[in-house]
Amino acid sequence: MSWRRYLPVALVAFVAALAAVLVARLWLAPSPPVESEVHSLLHQRLTLDAAQEKRIHALETAFAARRAALEADMRADNQRLAAAIAAEHGYGPKVAQAVDRSHQVMGQLQKETLQHMFAMRAVLRPDQAAQFDAAVVRALTQPAR
């Protein structure tokens, strides 16, 4: 059997795999998170005074550190889940415990993100807060892509 016989099949398989990756990246890419929409509003469309800029910067700096810690916890949870799956080869007690732990950390991140957003909102004037609220609602209710 000659390699020339299998070369067209290999090329077609490669092109099909490449096309699948491109389609997935273009059509299935997640929509931008709420934070990026709100960040854009705060730093590009609202006219913040110097005191507001300073307070929001401090809030963002503190939250970035906390978010990084929670995201590190989630990565560790994924490693524990992988180890539990490898050990149990099914949905056993270790897998269930790892899933519950990861959900707890994800929930904590969501709660702290909301607290952070409300803390930033408290820095805004009423007219700015109305725009902020509209951006948050729009980001949370836009249809999935």
Backbone as numpy.savetxt, mean C-alpha at the origin, in Angstrom:
# Nx Ny Nz CAx CAy CAz Cx Cy Cz
16.45 -35.77 -31.72 15.61 -34.59 -31.72 16.49 -33.35 -31.72
16.18 -32.51 -32.59 16.99 -31.32 -32.79 16.46 -30.16 -31.96
17.36 -29.32 -31.50 16.97 -28.13 -30.72 16.18 -27.16 -31.59
16.38 -27.24 -32.89 15.66 -26.35 -33.81 14.16 -26.64 -33.81
13.83 -27.82 -33.49 12.42 -28.20 -33.45 11.70 -27.53 -32.27
12.42 -27.34 -31.16 11.81 -26.78 -29.95 12.00 -25.26 -29.83
12.84 -24.69 -30.65 13.10 -23.26 -30.57 11.84 -22.42 -30.82
11.02 -22.68 -31.82 9.80 -21.87 -32.00 8.85 -21.96 -30.80
8.74 -23.13 -30.20 7.87 -23.30 -29.04 8.40 -22.47 -27.86
9.70 -22.52 -27.67 10.31 -21.75 -26.57 10.12 -20.25 -26.80
10.28 -19.80 -28.05 10.10 -18.37 -28.34 8.66 -17.93 -28.13
7.71 -18.73 -28.55 6.30 -18.39 -28.35 5.98 -18.35 -26.86
6.48 -19.30 -26.10 6.24 -19.32 -24.66 6.84 -18.09 -24.00
8.04 -17.70 -24.42 8.69 -16.52 -23.86 7.89 -15.26 -24.17
7.47 -15.10 -25.41 6.70 -13.91 -25.80 5.35 -13.88 -25.06
4.71 -15.04 -24.91 3.44 -15.08 -24.18 3.63 -14.69 -22.72
4.69 -15.16 -22.09 4.96 -14.81 -20.70 5.25 -13.32 -20.57
6.02 -12.78 -21.47 6.33 -11.35 -21.45 5.06 -10.52 -21.63
4.21 -10.93 -22.56 2.96 -10.21 -22.78 2.07 -10.27 -21.53
2.03 -11.41 -20.87 1.23 -11.53 -19.65 1.73 -10.59 -18.56
3.03 -10.48 -18.41 3.60 -9.57 -17.41 3.25 -8.12 -17.75
3.37 -7.74 -19.00 3.05 -6.37 -19.40 1.58 -6.05 -19.18
0.70 -6.97 -19.54 -0.73 -6.76 -19.35 -1.03 -6.62 -17.86
-0.46 -7.48 -17.06 -0.70 -7.41 -15.61 -0.22 -6.09 -15.04
0.93 -5.61 -15.47 1.46 -4.35 -14.94 0.61 -3.16 -15.37
0.07 -3.18 -16.58 -0.71 -2.05 -17.06 -2.14 -2.05 -16.54
-2.79 -3.19 -16.57 -4.21 -3.24 -16.25 -4.50 -3.58 -14.79
-3.62 -4.31 -14.17 -3.89 -4.77 -12.82 -3.11 -4.00 -11.77
-2.44 -2.94 -12.19 -1.67 -2.14 -11.23 -2.63 -1.51 -10.23
-2.25 -1.51 -8.95 -3.14 -0.93 -7.95 -3.28 0.58 -8.13
-4.44 1.10 -7.74 -4.62 2.54 -7.79 -3.75 3.19 -6.71
-3.42 4.46 -6.90 -2.56 5.09 -5.90 -3.24 5.10 -4.54
-2.46 4.90 -3.48 -3.07 4.88 -2.16 -3.63 6.24 -1.76
-4.53 6.20 -0.78 -5.16 7.42 -0.30 -4.09 8.43 0.11
-3.02 7.95 0.76 -1.99 8.86 1.24 -1.39 9.67 0.12
-1.19 9.08 -1.06 -0.56 9.84 -2.15 -1.50 10.92 -2.67
-2.80 10.63 -2.72 -3.76 11.65 -3.15 -3.80 12.79 -2.15
-3.82 12.45 -0.87 -3.86 13.47 0.18 -2.55 14.24 0.22
-1.44 13.54 0.06 -0.13 14.20 0.04 -0.06 15.21 -1.10
-0.55 14.82 -2.25 -0.56 15.72 -3.41 -1.42 16.95 -3.11
-2.57 16.74 -2.52 -3.44 17.86 -2.16 -2.73 18.80 -1.18
-2.16 18.24 -0.13 -1.54 19.06 0.90 -0.38 19.88 0.37
0.44 19.27 -0.46 1.69 19.92 -0.85 1.67 20.60 -2.21
0.61 20.39 -2.99 0.59 21.00 -4.31 -0.63 21.88 -4.55
-1.78 21.51 -4.00 -2.99 22.26 -4.35 -3.47 23.19 -3.24
-3.21 22.86 -1.99 -3.60 23.75 -0.90 -2.49 24.78 -0.68
-2.88 25.95 -0.32 -1.89 26.98 0.01 -1.73 26.99 1.52
-0.72 26.28 1.99 -0.46 26.21 3.42 0.44 27.35 3.84
0.19 27.88 5.03 1.10 28.91 5.54 2.31 28.21 6.18
3.28 28.98 6.57 4.53 28.40 7.09 4.29 27.57 8.35
3.42 28.03 9.22 3.14 27.28 10.45 2.47 25.94 10.13
1.54 25.94 9.17 0.89 24.69 8.77 1.91 23.73 8.16
2.75 24.26 7.28 3.79 23.42 6.65 4.66 22.75 7.72
5.07 23.53 8.71 5.94 23.02 9.77 5.24 21.93 10.57
3.98 22.16 10.95 3.25 21.17 11.74 2.99 19.90 10.95
2.61 20.05 9.69 2.34 18.87 8.86 3.63 18.10 8.60
4.72 18.80 8.38 6.01 18.13 8.18 6.38 17.30 9.42
6.16 17.85 10.60 6.46 17.12 11.83 5.57 15.88 11.95
4.30 16.03 11.62 3.39 14.88 11.66 3.81 13.81 10.66
4.17 14.22 9.46 4.58 13.26 8.43 5.87 12.54 8.81
6.80 13.27 9.40 8.06 12.66 9.81 7.83 11.59 10.89
7.03 11.94 11.88 6.74 10.98 12.95 5.99 9.76 12.42
5.02 10.00 11.54 4.24 8.88 11.02 5.09 8.00 10.10
5.98 8.58 9.34 6.83 7.78 8.44 7.63 6.75 9.23
8.13 7.16 10.38 8.90 6.23 11.21 7.99 5.12 11.75
6.82 5.48 12.20 5.90 4.49 12.74 5.42 3.53 11.65
5.12 4.09 10.47 4.68 3.24 9.37 5.78 2.26 8.95
7.02 2.75 8.92 8.14 1.86 8.56 8.24 0.71 9.55
8.04 0.99 10.83 8.10 -0.07 11.84 6.98 -1.09 11.65
5.78 -0.62 11.38 4.66 -1.54 11.15 4.85 -2.34 9.87
5.38 -1.73 8.83 5.64 -2.45 7.59 6.73 -3.51 7.80
7.71 -3.21 8.64 8.73 -4.22 8.98 8.08 -5.39 9.73
7.15 -5.08 10.63 6.40 -6.13 11.32 5.62 -7.00 10.33
5.02 -6.36 9.32 4.25 -7.13 8.33 5.17 -8.03 7.50
6.37 -7.54 7.17 7.32 -8.40 6.44 7.72 -9.59 7.30
7.95 -9.34 8.58 8.28 -10.44 9.50 7.12 -11.42 9.61
5.90 -10.89 9.65 4.72 -11.76 9.69 4.63 -12.62 8.44
4.96 -12.07 7.29 4.95 -12.85 6.05 5.98 -13.97 6.12
7.12 -13.70 6.71 8.13 -14.75 6.86 7.64 -15.85 7.80
6.99 -15.45 8.90 6.44 -16.45 9.82 5.34 -17.28 9.14
4.53 -16.61 8.33 3.48 -17.32 7.60 4.10 -18.32 6.62
5.12 -17.89 5.91 5.80 -18.80 4.97 6.38 -20.01 5.70
6.98 -19.77 6.86 7.55 -20.88 7.63 6.45 -21.81 8.13
5.31 -21.25 8.54 4.20 -22.08 9.01 3.63 -22.92 7.88
3.50 -22.31 6.70 3.01 -23.06 5.54 3.97 -24.18 5.19
5.26 -23.88 5.22 6.25 -24.92 4.90 6.23 -26.05 5.93
5.95 -25.72 7.18 5.94 -26.74 8.23 4.66 -27.57 8.21
3.52 -26.92 7.96 2.25 -27.63 8.09 1.68 -28.14 6.76
2.08 -27.55 5.66 1.58 -27.96 4.34 0.06 -27.95 4.26
-0.55 -27.04 4.97 -2.00 -26.91 4.98 -2.40 -25.83 5.96
-3.71 -25.65 6.12 -4.20 -24.61 7.02 -4.30 -25.17 8.43
-3.17 -25.21 9.09 -3.11 -25.72 10.46 -3.06 -24.60 11.47
-2.84 -24.94 12.73 -2.85 -23.93 13.80 -1.74 -22.88 13.66
-0.57 -23.27 13.19 0.52 -22.29 13.02 0.20 -21.31 11.89
-0.39 -21.82 10.81 -0.78 -20.94 9.70 -1.87 -19.98 10.17
-2.87 -20.51 10.87 -3.96 -19.67 11.36 -3.43 -18.58 12.29
-2.51 -18.95 13.17 -1.94 -17.97 14.10 -1.15 -16.90 13.34
-0.39 -17.31 12.33 0.39 -16.34 11.54 -0.53 -15.39 10.77
-1.63 -15.93 10.24 -2.59 -15.09 9.52 -3.23 -14.09 10.47
-3.64 -14.56 11.64 -4.26 -13.66 12.62 -3.29 -12.56 13.04
-2.05 -12.90 13.25 -1.04 -11.91 13.65 -0.86 -10.87 12.54
-0.80 -11.32 11.28 -0.59 -10.36 10.19 -1.80 -9.44 10.05
-3.00 -9.97 10.27 -4.20 -9.13 10.21 -4.21 -8.09 11.33
-3.71 -8.47 12.48 -3.64 -7.53 13.60 -2.71 -6.37 13.26
-1.57 -6.65 12.68 -0.63 -5.58 12.33 -1.18 -4.73 11.19
-1.81 -5.34 10.20 -2.43 -4.57 9.11 -3.51 -3.64 9.66
-4.31 -4.14 10.58 -5.35 -3.32 11.19 -4.76 -2.17 11.98
-3.67 -2.42 12.69 -3.01 -1.36 13.44 -2.48 -0.28 12.50
-1.91 -0.70 11.38 -1.42 0.28 10.40 -2.57 1.12 9.87
-3.69 0.49 9.57 -4.84 1.24 9.06 -5.34 2.24 10.11
-5.44 1.82 11.36 -5.90 2.72 12.41 -4.94 3.90 12.58
-3.65 3.62 12.60 -2.68 4.69 12.80 -2.61 5.61 11.58
-2.86 5.08 10.40 -2.92 5.93 9.20 -4.08 6.90 9.30
-5.23 6.40 9.74 -6.39 7.28 9.90 -6.15 8.33 10.99
-5.55 7.93 12.08 -5.23 8.90 13.14 -4.29 9.98 12.60
-3.32 9.57 11.80 -2.38 10.52 11.20 -3.11 11.48 10.26
-4.01 10.96 9.46 -4.74 11.81 8.53 -5.61 12.82 9.28
-6.26 12.38 10.36 -7.08 13.31 11.14 -6.20 14.35 11.85
-5.00 13.95 12.26 -4.09 14.93 12.88 -3.68 15.99 11.87
-3.42 15.58 10.63 -3.08 16.57 9.60 -4.29 17.46 9.30
-5.47 16.87 9.25 -6.69 17.64 8.98 -6.88 18.73 10.03
-6.54 18.43 11.28 -6.72 19.39 12.37 -5.84 20.63 12.20
-4.81 20.54 11.37 -3.92 21.68 11.12 -4.53 22.64 10.10
-5.49 22.17 9.34 -6.03 22.94 8.22 -7.11 23.93 8.65
-7.24 24.98 7.84 -8.36 25.92 7.99 -9.64 25.22 7.49
-10.81 25.71 7.86 -12.06 25.06 7.42 -12.17 24.89 5.90
-11.77 25.90 5.12 -11.86 25.77 3.66 -10.90 24.71 3.15
-9.74 24.61 3.76 -8.77 23.58 3.37 -9.26 22.19 3.80
-9.84 22.12 5.00 -10.35 20.84 5.51 -11.44 20.28 4.61
-12.27 21.15 4.05 -13.33 20.70 3.14 -12.71 20.06 1.90
-11.67 20.65 1.35 -10.99 20.07 0.19 -10.30 18.75 0.57
-9.71 18.72 1.75 -9.06 17.52 2.27 -10.07 16.38 2.37
-11.23 16.68 2.99 -12.27 15.66 3.16 -12.73 15.12 1.80
-12.92 16.01 0.84 -13.36 15.59 -0.48 -12.32 14.69 -1.14
-11.04 15.01 -0.98 -9.97 14.19 -1.57 -9.93 12.81 -0.92
-10.12 12.75 0.39 -10.12 11.46 1.09 -11.29 10.61 0.62
-12.48 11.20 0.57 -13.66 10.46 0.13 -13.48 9.97 -1.30
-12.97 10.85 -2.16 -12.74 10.46 -3.57 -11.76 9.31 -3.66
-10.68 9.37 -2.90 -9.67 8.32 -2.96 -10.20 6.99 -2.42
-11.03 7.06 -1.40 -11.55 5.82 -0.80 -12.70 5.20 -1.59
-13.38 5.98 -2.42 -14.55 5.47 -3.12 -14.35 5.29 -4.62
-13.15 5.60 -5.12 -12.95 5.40 -6.56 -13.01 3.92 -6.88
-13.58 3.59 -8.03 -13.71 2.18 -8.38 -12.35 1.52 -8.58
-12.32 0.25 -8.31 -11.10 -0.52 -8.50 -10.75 -0.56 -9.98
-9.47 -0.57 -10.26 -9.04 -0.63 -11.65 -8.95 -2.04 -12.13
